[in-house]
Protein backbone atom coordinates (compact mmCIF):
# COMPACT_ATOMS: atom_id res chain seq x y z
CA UNK A 1 0.00 0.00 0.00
CA UNK A 2 1.15 3.53 -0.76
CA UNK A 3 1.97 5.42 2.44
CA UNK A 4 1.03 8.89 1.17
CA UNK A 5 -0.66 10.34 -1.91
CA UNK A 6 -0.96 14.05 -2.66
CA UNK A 7 -3.24 14.93 -5.58
CA UNK A 8 -3.46 18.51 -6.80
CA UNK A 9 -2.67 19.93 -3.36
CA UNK A 10 -2.61 23.73 -3.21
CA UNK A 11 -2.55 26.21 -0.37
CA UNK A 12 -3.29 29.92 -0.27
CA UNK A 13 -3.18 32.42 2.56
CA UNK A 14 -5.59 35.09 1.45
CA UNK A 15 -4.58 36.10 -2.06
CA UNK A 16 -1.09 34.63 -1.71
CA UNK A 17 -0.73 31.13 -3.16
CA UNK A 18 2.16 29.36 -1.44
CA UNK A 19 1.69 25.85 -2.90
CA UNK A 20 0.49 25.08 -6.40
CA UNK A 21 -0.82 21.72 -7.62
CA UNK A 22 1.49 19.38 -5.68
CA UNK A 23 1.32 15.73 -6.78
CA UNK A 24 3.36 13.12 -4.94
CA UNK A 25 3.33 9.42 -4.04
CA UNK A 26 5.35 8.03 -1.14
CA UNK A 27 5.73 4.26 -1.00
CA UNK A 28 5.78 2.18 2.18
CA UNK A 29 9.19 2.38 3.82
CA UNK A 30 10.39 5.20 1.57
CA UNK A 31 12.47 8.13 2.89
CA UNK A 32 11.36 11.26 1.04
CA UNK A 33 13.11 14.60 1.53
CA UNK A 34 11.33 17.83 0.62
CA UNK A 35 14.00 20.43 -0.03
CA UNK A 36 14.20 23.94 -1.37
CA UNK A 37 15.22 27.51 -0.51
CA UNK A 38 13.63 29.47 2.31
CA UNK A 39 10.07 30.47 1.55
CA UNK A 40 9.47 27.78 -1.09
CA UNK A 41 6.56 26.23 0.86
CA UNK A 42 8.17 23.03 2.12
CA UNK A 43 7.19 23.44 5.81
CA UNK A 44 3.68 24.48 4.79
CA UNK A 45 3.40 21.27 2.77
CA UNK A 46 4.45 19.23 5.80
CA UNK A 47 1.85 21.00 7.93
CA UNK A 48 -0.83 20.14 5.36
CA UNK A 49 0.15 16.46 5.54
CA UNK A 50 0.08 16.62 9.35
CA UNK A 51 -3.31 18.34 9.39
CA UNK A 52 -2.00 21.45 11.12
CA UNK A 53 -3.20 23.49 8.12
CA UNK A 54 -6.16 22.88 5.83
CA UNK A 55 -5.65 22.50 2.08
CA UNK A 56 -7.13 25.10 -0.26
CA UNK A 57 -7.49 22.45 -2.97
CA UNK A 58 -6.54 18.85 -3.60
CA UNK A 59 -6.63 15.57 -1.70
CA UNK A 60 -4.34 13.92 0.87
CA UNK A 61 -4.44 10.16 1.44
CA UNK A 62 -2.45 8.39 4.19
CA UNK A 63 -2.23 4.58 4.14
CA UNK A 64 -5.24 4.41 1.83
CA UNK A 65 -7.42 6.70 3.95
CA UNK A 66 -8.51 10.18 2.76
CA UNK A 67 -7.54 12.57 5.56
CA UNK A 68 -8.53 16.05 4.39
CA UNK A 69 -11.15 16.24 7.15
CA UNK A 70 -9.33 14.07 9.68
CA UNK A 71 -7.72 15.81 12.72
CA UNK A 72 -3.95 15.44 13.24
CA UNK A 73 -4.31 13.01 16.14
CA UNK A 74 -6.28 10.58 13.97
CA UNK A 75 -4.02 10.61 10.90
CA UNK A 76 -1.55 7.99 12.11
CA UNK A 77 1.39 10.38 11.87
CA UNK A 78 4.08 11.49 14.31
CA UNK A 79 5.97 14.75 13.86
CA UNK A 80 9.45 15.83 14.98
CA UNK A 81 9.89 19.60 15.14
CA UNK A 82 12.93 21.82 14.75
CA UNK A 83 12.45 23.20 18.28
CA UNK A 84 12.28 19.75 20.01
CA UNK A 85 9.07 20.91 21.84
CA UNK A 86 9.91 18.96 25.00
CA UNK A 87 8.08 19.61 28.27
CA UNK A 88 10.70 20.97 30.72
CA UNK A 89 8.85 19.70 33.82
CA UNK A 90 8.87 16.10 32.54
CA UNK A 91 11.89 13.84 32.44
CA UNK A 92 12.86 11.90 29.30
CA UNK A 93 10.59 8.99 30.15
CA UNK A 94 7.70 11.34 30.92
CA UNK A 95 8.10 13.17 27.62
CA UNK A 96 8.14 9.91 25.69
CA UNK A 97 5.16 8.50 27.59
CA UNK A 98 2.85 11.52 27.41
CA UNK A 99 1.23 10.87 24.02
CA UNK A 100 0.73 7.19 24.89
CA UNK A 101 -1.02 8.13 28.12
CA UNK A 102 -3.27 10.49 26.18
CA UNK A 103 -4.10 7.56 23.89
CA UNK A 104 -4.98 5.56 27.05
CA UNK A 105 -2.42 2.87 26.32
CA UNK A 106 -1.81 0.33 29.06
CA UNK A 107 1.12 0.75 31.43
CA UNK A 108 2.71 -2.41 30.00
CA UNK A 109 2.51 -1.10 26.41
CA UNK A 110 3.98 2.23 27.48
CA UNK A 111 6.89 0.58 29.29
CA UNK A 112 7.63 -1.77 26.40
CA UNK A 113 7.58 0.95 23.74
CA UNK A 114 9.74 3.35 25.78
CA UNK A 115 12.27 0.59 26.48
CA UNK A 116 12.46 -0.30 22.78
CA UNK A 117 12.76 3.30 21.57
CA UNK A 118 15.29 4.34 24.23
CA UNK A 119 17.48 1.37 23.33
CA UNK A 120 17.34 2.29 19.63
CA UNK A 121 18.32 5.88 20.40
CA UNK A 122 20.86 5.18 23.17
CA UNK A 123 18.70 6.95 25.75
CA UNK A 124 18.29 4.17 28.31
CA UNK A 125 20.70 5.82 30.77
CA UNK A 126 18.96 9.20 30.45
CA UNK A 127 15.33 8.31 31.12
CA UNK A 128 15.29 10.08 34.49
CA UNK A 129 16.98 13.26 33.27
CA UNK A 130 15.15 16.47 32.43
CA UNK A 131 15.56 18.38 29.14
CA UNK A 132 17.72 21.04 30.84
CA UNK A 133 20.21 18.29 31.72
CA UNK A 134 20.63 17.10 28.12
CA UNK A 135 22.72 18.25 25.19
CA UNK A 136 21.08 19.49 21.99
CA UNK A 137 21.66 16.17 20.29
CA UNK A 138 20.18 14.23 23.19
CA UNK A 139 17.09 16.47 23.23
CA UNK A 140 16.59 15.82 19.54
CA UNK A 141 16.83 12.08 20.14
CA UNK A 142 14.16 12.38 22.85
CA UNK A 143 11.92 14.21 20.38
CA UNK A 144 12.48 11.41 17.86
CA UNK A 145 11.84 8.80 20.58
CA UNK A 146 8.56 10.47 21.47
CA UNK A 147 7.53 10.00 17.83
CA UNK A 148 8.76 6.37 17.63
CA UNK A 149 6.74 5.15 20.64
CA UNK A 150 3.52 6.09 18.86
CA UNK A 151 4.31 3.57 16.11
CA UNK A 152 2.91 5.85 13.39
CA UNK A 153 2.16 5.03 9.77
CA UNK A 154 4.18 8.06 8.72
CA UNK A 155 7.00 10.07 10.34
CA UNK A 156 7.21 13.79 9.59
CA UNK A 157 10.44 15.72 10.28
CA UNK A 158 10.48 19.53 10.08
CA UNK A 159 14.14 20.67 9.77
CA UNK A 160 15.10 18.60 12.84
CA UNK A 161 18.86 19.28 12.66
CA UNK A 162 18.92 23.03 12.10
CA UNK A 163 19.52 23.83 15.79
CA UNK A 164 22.55 21.54 16.05
CA UNK A 165 26.18 22.39 15.38
CA UNK A 166 27.96 20.94 12.35
CA UNK A 167 29.42 17.87 14.10
CA UNK A 168 26.11 16.99 15.75
CA UNK A 169 24.21 17.49 12.51
CA UNK A 170 26.41 14.92 10.81
CA UNK A 171 26.20 12.33 13.60
CA UNK A 172 22.44 12.78 14.05
CA UNK A 173 21.94 12.51 10.29
CA UNK A 174 23.67 9.14 10.40
CA UNK A 175 21.47 8.11 13.36
CA UNK A 176 18.28 9.06 11.49
CA UNK A 177 19.39 7.06 8.43
CA UNK A 178 20.12 4.02 10.62
CA UNK A 179 16.80 4.46 12.43
CA UNK A 180 14.92 4.45 9.13
CA UNK A 181 16.51 1.14 8.21
CA UNK A 182 15.50 -0.37 11.56
CA UNK A 183 11.92 0.89 11.50
CA UNK A 184 11.15 0.52 7.76
CA UNK A 185 8.46 3.18 8.21
CA UNK A 186 7.86 5.92 5.63
CA UNK A 187 9.48 9.23 6.51
CA UNK A 188 8.90 12.72 5.10
CA UNK A 189 11.77 15.03 5.95
CA UNK A 190 11.84 18.78 5.30
CA UNK A 191 15.12 20.68 5.04
CA UNK A 192 16.76 23.60 3.25
CA UNK A 193 20.11 21.76 3.41
CA UNK A 194 20.91 20.00 0.14
CA UNK A 195 23.59 17.88 1.87
CA UNK A 196 20.91 16.38 4.13
CA UNK A 197 18.71 15.81 1.10
CA UNK A 198 21.44 14.08 -0.89
CA UNK A 199 22.62 11.84 1.96
CA UNK A 200 19.28 10.79 3.49
CA UNK A 201 16.72 10.56 0.70
CA UNK A 202 15.46 7.64 -1.30
CA UNK A 203 13.56 10.31 -3.21
CA UNK A 204 13.94 14.10 -3.30
CA UNK A 205 11.13 16.56 -3.92
CA UNK A 206 12.68 19.90 -4.91
CA UNK A 207 10.40 22.90 -4.46
CA UNK A 208 10.71 26.48 -5.67
CA UNK A 209 8.07 29.16 -5.13
CA UNK A 210 5.47 26.57 -4.18
CA UNK A 211 5.97 24.46 -7.31
CA UNK A 212 7.66 21.07 -7.66
CA UNK A 213 10.68 21.51 -9.93
CA UNK A 214 11.73 17.86 -9.99
CA UNK A 215 11.18 14.57 -8.16
CA UNK A 216 13.67 11.71 -8.26
CA UNK A 217 16.52 9.94 -6.51
CA UNK A 218 19.43 12.12 -5.38
CA UNK A 219 21.62 10.93 -8.24
CA UNK A 220 18.84 11.43 -10.81
CA UNK A 221 18.53 15.07 -9.81
CA UNK A 222 22.31 15.51 -9.64
CA UNK A 223 23.10 13.83 -12.95
CA UNK A 224 19.96 14.74 -14.90
CA UNK A 225 18.55 18.06 -13.64
CA UNK A 226 15.55 19.29 -15.62
CA UNK A 227 16.56 22.94 -15.42
CA UNK A 228 19.21 25.39 -14.29
CA UNK A 229 17.65 25.88 -10.84
CA UNK A 230 17.82 22.17 -10.01
CA UNK A 231 21.36 21.92 -11.40
CA UNK A 232 22.53 24.85 -9.29
CA UNK A 233 20.72 23.89 -6.09
CA UNK A 234 22.11 20.37 -5.71
CA UNK A 235 25.86 19.99 -5.35
CA UNK A 236 28.46 21.48 -3.02
CA UNK A 237 30.21 23.55 -4.27
CA UNK A 238 27.36 24.39 -6.63
CA UNK A 239 27.49 24.12 -10.41
CA UNK A 240 29.30 26.84 -12.36
CA UNK A 241 27.34 28.72 -15.01
CA UNK A 242 29.04 30.53 -17.87
CA UNK A 243 27.66 32.22 -21.00
CA UNK A 244 27.81 29.82 -23.91
CA UNK A 245 29.30 32.50 -26.13
CA UNK A 246 32.60 32.15 -24.26
CA UNK A 247 32.95 29.05 -26.42
CA UNK A 248 32.66 29.20 -30.19
CA UNK A 249 29.21 28.70 -31.74
CA UNK A 250 27.34 28.46 -28.45
CA UNK A 251 25.08 31.48 -29.07
CA UNK A 252 22.92 32.51 -26.10
CA UNK A 253 23.00 29.20 -24.29
CA UNK A 254 24.25 28.90 -20.72
CA UNK A 255 26.99 26.37 -20.04
CA UNK A 256 26.95 24.47 -16.73
CA UNK A 257 30.04 22.69 -15.38
CA UNK A 258 30.31 21.10 -11.96
CA UNK A 259 33.44 22.12 -9.98
CA UNK A 260 34.80 18.57 -9.95
CA UNK A 261 34.53 18.33 -13.75
CA UNK A 262 37.00 21.13 -14.41
CA UNK A 263 40.62 20.13 -15.00
CA UNK A 264 43.76 22.26 -15.22
CA UNK A 265 45.06 21.76 -18.75
CA UNK A 266 47.66 23.42 -20.94
CA UNK A 267 45.16 23.68 -23.79
CA UNK A 268 41.94 24.32 -21.86
CA UNK A 269 39.41 26.67 -23.49
CA UNK A 270 39.13 28.95 -20.46
CA UNK A 271 41.80 31.20 -19.02
CA UNK A 272 41.12 31.67 -15.30
CA UNK A 273 42.74 33.96 -12.73
CA UNK A 274 42.83 32.37 -9.27
CA UNK A 275 41.42 34.70 -6.64
CA UNK A 276 41.34 32.45 -3.59
CA UNK A 277 42.54 28.95 -2.66
CA UNK A 278 40.73 26.75 -0.11
CA UNK A 279 42.99 23.98 1.17
CA UNK A 280 40.62 21.39 2.67
CA UNK A 281 43.11 18.56 3.08
CA UNK A 282 41.41 15.94 0.92
CA UNK A 283 40.34 18.54 -1.64
CA UNK A 284 41.51 21.89 -2.94
CA UNK A 285 38.96 24.46 -4.10
CA UNK A 286 40.03 27.26 -6.43
CA UNK A 287 37.80 30.33 -6.65
CA UNK A 288 38.71 31.95 -9.95
CA UNK A 289 37.63 34.51 -12.52
CA UNK A 290 36.87 33.64 -16.14
CA UNK A 291 36.22 36.73 -18.25
CA UNK A 292 34.54 38.43 -15.31
CA UNK A 293 32.51 35.38 -14.27
CA UNK A 294 33.24 33.58 -10.97
CA UNK A 295 33.93 29.84 -11.08
CA UNK A 296 34.82 27.23 -8.49
CA UNK A 297 37.22 24.43 -9.38
CA UNK A 298 37.37 21.35 -7.15
CA UNK A 299 40.65 19.46 -7.32
CA UNK A 300 40.99 16.14 -5.51
CA UNK A 301 43.96 16.02 -3.16
CA UNK A 302 46.37 18.79 -2.21
CA UNK A 303 47.56 21.24 -4.85
CA UNK A 304 49.86 24.23 -4.67
CA UNK A 305 48.22 27.04 -6.59
CA UNK A 306 48.96 30.68 -5.87
CA UNK A 307 46.49 33.53 -5.75
CA UNK A 308 46.62 35.65 -8.95
CA UNK A 309 48.03 32.67 -10.82
CA UNK A 310 46.54 32.22 -14.31
CA UNK A 311 45.53 28.64 -15.18
CA UNK A 312 43.89 27.07 -18.22
CA UNK A 313 40.71 25.14 -17.49
CA UNK A 314 39.41 22.27 -19.55
CA UNK A 315 36.37 20.03 -19.08
CA UNK A 316 34.85 16.83 -20.41
CA UNK A 317 32.17 17.79 -22.94
CA UNK A 318 30.15 14.68 -22.03
CA UNK A 319 29.72 16.06 -18.51
CA UNK A 320 28.69 19.57 -19.55
CA UNK A 321 25.12 20.89 -19.25
CA UNK A 322 23.45 23.44 -21.51
CA UNK A 323 20.41 25.57 -20.68
CA UNK A 324 18.28 27.87 -22.79
CA UNK A 325 17.51 31.52 -22.01
CA UNK A 326 14.61 30.45 -19.77
CA UNK A 327 16.77 28.08 -17.73
CA UNK A 328 15.39 24.87 -19.20
CA UNK A 329 17.91 22.15 -19.93
CA UNK A 330 18.79 21.49 -23.55
CA UNK A 331 19.16 17.82 -24.48
CA UNK A 332 21.40 16.25 -27.08
C-alpha positions as CSV (number, residue, x, y, z in Angstrom):
1,X,0.0,0.0,0.0
2,X,1.1,3.5,-0.8
3,X,2.0,5.4,2.4
4,X,1.0,8.9,1.2
5,X,-0.7,10.3,-1.9
6,X,-1.0,14.1,-2.7
7,X,-3.2,14.9,-5.6
8,X,-3.5,18.5,-6.8
9,X,-2.7,19.9,-3.4
10,X,-2.6,23.7,-3.2
11,X,-2.6,26.2,-0.4
12,X,-3.3,29.9,-0.3
13,X,-3.2,32.4,2.6
14,X,-5.6,35.1,1.5
15,X,-4.6,36.1,-2.1
16,X,-1.1,34.6,-1.7
17,X,-0.7,31.1,-3.2
18,X,2.2,29.4,-1.4
19,X,1.7,25.8,-2.9
20,X,0.5,25.1,-6.4
21,X,-0.8,21.7,-7.6
22,X,1.5,19.4,-5.7
23,X,1.3,15.7,-6.8
24,X,3.4,13.1,-4.9
25,X,3.3,9.4,-4.0
26,X,5.4,8.0,-1.1
27,X,5.7,4.3,-1.0
28,X,5.8,2.2,2.2
29,X,9.2,2.4,3.8
30,X,10.4,5.2,1.6
31,X,12.5,8.1,2.9
32,X,11.4,11.3,1.0
33,X,13.1,14.6,1.5
34,X,11.3,17.8,0.6
35,X,14.0,20.4,0.0
36,X,14.2,23.9,-1.4
37,X,15.2,27.5,-0.5
38,X,13.6,29.5,2.3
39,X,10.1,30.5,1.6
40,X,9.5,27.8,-1.1
41,X,6.6,26.2,0.9
42,X,8.2,23.0,2.1
43,X,7.2,23.4,5.8
44,X,3.7,24.5,4.8
45,X,3.4,21.3,2.8
46,X,4.5,19.2,5.8
47,X,1.8,21.0,7.9
48,X,-0.8,20.1,5.4
49,X,0.2,16.5,5.5
50,X,0.1,16.6,9.3
51,X,-3.3,18.3,9.4
52,X,-2.0,21.5,11.1
53,X,-3.2,23.5,8.1
54,X,-6.2,22.9,5.8
55,X,-5.6,22.5,2.1
56,X,-7.1,25.1,-0.3
57,X,-7.5,22.5,-3.0
58,X,-6.5,18.9,-3.6
59,X,-6.6,15.6,-1.7
60,X,-4.3,13.9,0.9
61,X,-4.4,10.2,1.4
62,X,-2.5,8.4,4.2
63,X,-2.2,4.6,4.1
64,X,-5.2,4.4,1.8
65,X,-7.4,6.7,3.9
66,X,-8.5,10.2,2.8
67,X,-7.5,12.6,5.6
68,X,-8.5,16.0,4.4
69,X,-11.1,16.2,7.1
70,X,-9.3,14.1,9.7
71,X,-7.7,15.8,12.7
72,X,-3.9,15.4,13.2
73,X,-4.3,13.0,16.1
74,X,-6.3,10.6,14.0
75,X,-4.0,10.6,10.9
76,X,-1.5,8.0,12.1
77,X,1.4,10.4,11.9
78,X,4.1,11.5,14.3
79,X,6.0,14.8,13.9
80,X,9.4,15.8,15.0
81,X,9.9,19.6,15.1
82,X,12.9,21.8,14.8
83,X,12.4,23.2,18.3
84,X,12.3,19.7,20.0
85,X,9.1,20.9,21.8
86,X,9.9,19.0,25.0
87,X,8.1,19.6,28.3
88,X,10.7,21.0,30.7
89,X,8.9,19.7,33.8
90,X,8.9,16.1,32.5
91,X,11.9,13.8,32.4
92,X,12.9,11.9,29.3
93,X,10.6,9.0,30.2
94,X,7.7,11.3,30.9
95,X,8.1,13.2,27.6
96,X,8.1,9.9,25.7
97,X,5.2,8.5,27.6
98,X,2.8,11.5,27.4
99,X,1.2,10.9,24.0
100,X,0.7,7.2,24.9
101,X,-1.0,8.1,28.1
102,X,-3.3,10.5,26.2
103,X,-4.1,7.6,23.9
104,X,-5.0,5.6,27.0
105,X,-2.4,2.9,26.3
106,X,-1.8,0.3,29.1
107,X,1.1,0.7,31.4
108,X,2.7,-2.4,30.0
109,X,2.5,-1.1,26.4
110,X,4.0,2.2,27.5
111,X,6.9,0.6,29.3
112,X,7.6,-1.8,26.4
113,X,7.6,1.0,23.7
114,X,9.7,3.3,25.8
115,X,12.3,0.6,26.5
116,X,12.5,-0.3,22.8
117,X,12.8,3.3,21.6
118,X,15.3,4.3,24.2
119,X,17.5,1.4,23.3
120,X,17.3,2.3,19.6
121,X,18.3,5.9,20.4
122,X,20.9,5.2,23.2
123,X,18.7,7.0,25.8
124,X,18.3,4.2,28.3
125,X,20.7,5.8,30.8
126,X,19.0,9.2,30.4
127,X,15.3,8.3,31.1
128,X,15.3,10.1,34.5
129,X,17.0,13.3,33.3
130,X,15.1,16.5,32.4
131,X,15.6,18.4,29.1
132,X,17.7,21.0,30.8
133,X,20.2,18.3,31.7
134,X,20.6,17.1,28.1
135,X,22.7,18.2,25.2
136,X,21.1,19.5,22.0
137,X,21.7,16.2,20.3
138,X,20.2,14.2,23.2
139,X,17.1,16.5,23.2
140,X,16.6,15.8,19.5
141,X,16.8,12.1,20.1
142,X,14.2,12.4,22.8
143,X,11.9,14.2,20.4
144,X,12.5,11.4,17.9
145,X,11.8,8.8,20.6
146,X,8.6,10.5,21.5
147,X,7.5,10.0,17.8
148,X,8.8,6.4,17.6
149,X,6.7,5.2,20.6
150,X,3.5,6.1,18.9
151,X,4.3,3.6,16.1
152,X,2.9,5.8,13.4
153,X,2.2,5.0,9.8
154,X,4.2,8.1,8.7
155,X,7.0,10.1,10.3
156,X,7.2,13.8,9.6
157,X,10.4,15.7,10.3
158,X,10.5,19.5,10.1
159,X,14.1,20.7,9.8
160,X,15.1,18.6,12.8
161,X,18.9,19.3,12.7
162,X,18.9,23.0,12.1
163,X,19.5,23.8,15.8
164,X,22.6,21.5,16.1
165,X,26.2,22.4,15.4
166,X,28.0,20.9,12.4
167,X,29.4,17.9,14.1
168,X,26.1,17.0,15.8
169,X,24.2,17.5,12.5
170,X,26.4,14.9,10.8
171,X,26.2,12.3,13.6
172,X,22.4,12.8,14.1
173,X,21.9,12.5,10.3
174,X,23.7,9.1,10.4
175,X,21.5,8.1,13.4
176,X,18.3,9.1,11.5
177,X,19.4,7.1,8.4
178,X,20.1,4.0,10.6
179,X,16.8,4.5,12.4
180,X,14.9,4.5,9.1
181,X,16.5,1.1,8.2
182,X,15.5,-0.4,11.6
183,X,11.9,0.9,11.5
184,X,11.2,0.5,7.8
185,X,8.5,3.2,8.2
186,X,7.9,5.9,5.6
187,X,9.5,9.2,6.5
188,X,8.9,12.7,5.1
189,X,11.8,15.0,6.0
190,X,11.8,18.8,5.3
191,X,15.1,20.7,5.0
192,X,16.8,23.6,3.3
193,X,20.1,21.8,3.4
194,X,20.9,20.0,0.1
195,X,23.6,17.9,1.9
196,X,20.9,16.4,4.1
197,X,18.7,15.8,1.1
198,X,21.4,14.1,-0.9
199,X,22.6,11.8,2.0
200,X,19.3,10.8,3.5
201,X,16.7,10.6,0.7
202,X,15.5,7.6,-1.3
203,X,13.6,10.3,-3.2
204,X,13.9,14.1,-3.3
205,X,11.1,16.6,-3.9
206,X,12.7,19.9,-4.9
207,X,10.4,22.9,-4.5
208,X,10.7,26.5,-5.7
209,X,8.1,29.2,-5.1
210,X,5.5,26.6,-4.2
211,X,6.0,24.5,-7.3
212,X,7.7,21.1,-7.7
213,X,10.7,21.5,-9.9
214,X,11.7,17.9,-10.0
215,X,11.2,14.6,-8.2
216,X,13.7,11.7,-8.3
217,X,16.5,9.9,-6.5
218,X,19.4,12.1,-5.4
219,X,21.6,10.9,-8.2
220,X,18.8,11.4,-10.8
221,X,18.5,15.1,-9.8
222,X,22.3,15.5,-9.6
223,X,23.1,13.8,-13.0
224,X,20.0,14.7,-14.9
225,X,18.5,18.1,-13.6
226,X,15.6,19.3,-15.6
227,X,16.6,22.9,-15.4
228,X,19.2,25.4,-14.3
229,X,17.6,25.9,-10.8
230,X,17.8,22.2,-10.0
231,X,21.4,21.9,-11.4
232,X,22.5,24.9,-9.3
233,X,20.7,23.9,-6.1
234,X,22.1,20.4,-5.7
235,X,25.9,20.0,-5.3
236,X,28.5,21.5,-3.0
237,X,30.2,23.6,-4.3
238,X,27.4,24.4,-6.6
239,X,27.5,24.1,-10.4
240,X,29.3,26.8,-12.4
241,X,27.3,28.7,-15.0
242,X,29.0,30.5,-17.9
243,X,27.7,32.2,-21.0
244,X,27.8,29.8,-23.9
245,X,29.3,32.5,-26.1
246,X,32.6,32.2,-24.3
247,X,32.9,29.1,-26.4
248,X,32.7,29.2,-30.2
249,X,29.2,28.7,-31.7
250,X,27.3,28.5,-28.4
251,X,25.1,31.5,-29.1
252,X,22.9,32.5,-26.1
253,X,23.0,29.2,-24.3
254,X,24.3,28.9,-20.7
255,X,27.0,26.4,-20.0
256,X,27.0,24.5,-16.7
257,X,30.0,22.7,-15.4
258,X,30.3,21.1,-12.0
259,X,33.4,22.1,-10.0
260,X,34.8,18.6,-10.0
261,X,34.5,18.3,-13.8
262,X,37.0,21.1,-14.4
263,X,40.6,20.1,-15.0
264,X,43.8,22.3,-15.2
265,X,45.1,21.8,-18.8
266,X,47.7,23.4,-20.9
267,X,45.2,23.7,-23.8
268,X,41.9,24.3,-21.9
269,X,39.4,26.7,-23.5
270,X,39.1,28.9,-20.5
271,X,41.8,31.2,-19.0
272,X,41.1,31.7,-15.3
273,X,42.7,34.0,-12.7
274,X,42.8,32.4,-9.3
275,X,41.4,34.7,-6.6
276,X,41.3,32.4,-3.6
277,X,42.5,29.0,-2.7
278,X,40.7,26.7,-0.1
279,X,43.0,24.0,1.2
280,X,40.6,21.4,2.7
281,X,43.1,18.6,3.1
282,X,41.4,15.9,0.9
283,X,40.3,18.5,-1.6
284,X,41.5,21.9,-2.9
285,X,39.0,24.5,-4.1
286,X,40.0,27.3,-6.4
287,X,37.8,30.3,-6.7
288,X,38.7,31.9,-9.9
289,X,37.6,34.5,-12.5
290,X,36.9,33.6,-16.1
291,X,36.2,36.7,-18.3
292,X,34.5,38.4,-15.3
293,X,32.5,35.4,-14.3
294,X,33.2,33.6,-11.0
295,X,33.9,29.8,-11.1
296,X,34.8,27.2,-8.5
297,X,37.2,24.4,-9.4
298,X,37.4,21.4,-7.2
299,X,40.6,19.5,-7.3
300,X,41.0,16.1,-5.5
301,X,44.0,16.0,-3.2
302,X,46.4,18.8,-2.2
303,X,47.6,21.2,-4.9
304,X,49.9,24.2,-4.7
305,X,48.2,27.0,-6.6
306,X,49.0,30.7,-5.9
307,X,46.5,33.5,-5.8
308,X,46.6,35.7,-8.9
309,X,48.0,32.7,-10.8
310,X,46.5,32.2,-14.3
311,X,45.5,28.6,-15.2
312,X,43.9,27.1,-18.2
313,X,40.7,25.1,-17.5
314,X,39.4,22.3,-19.6
315,X,36.4,20.0,-19.1
316,X,34.8,16.8,-20.4
317,X,32.2,17.8,-22.9
318,X,30.1,14.7,-22.0
319,X,29.7,16.1,-18.5
320,X,28.7,19.6,-19.5
321,X,25.1,20.9,-19.3
322,X,23.4,23.4,-21.5
323,X,20.4,25.6,-20.7
324,X,18.3,27.9,-22.8
325,X,17.5,31.5,-22.0
326,X,14.6,30.5,-19.8
327,X,16.8,28.1,-17.7
328,X,15.4,24.9,-19.2
329,X,17.9,22.1,-19.9
330,X,18.8,21.5,-23.6
331,X,19.2,17.8,-24.5
332,X,21.4,16.3,-27.1
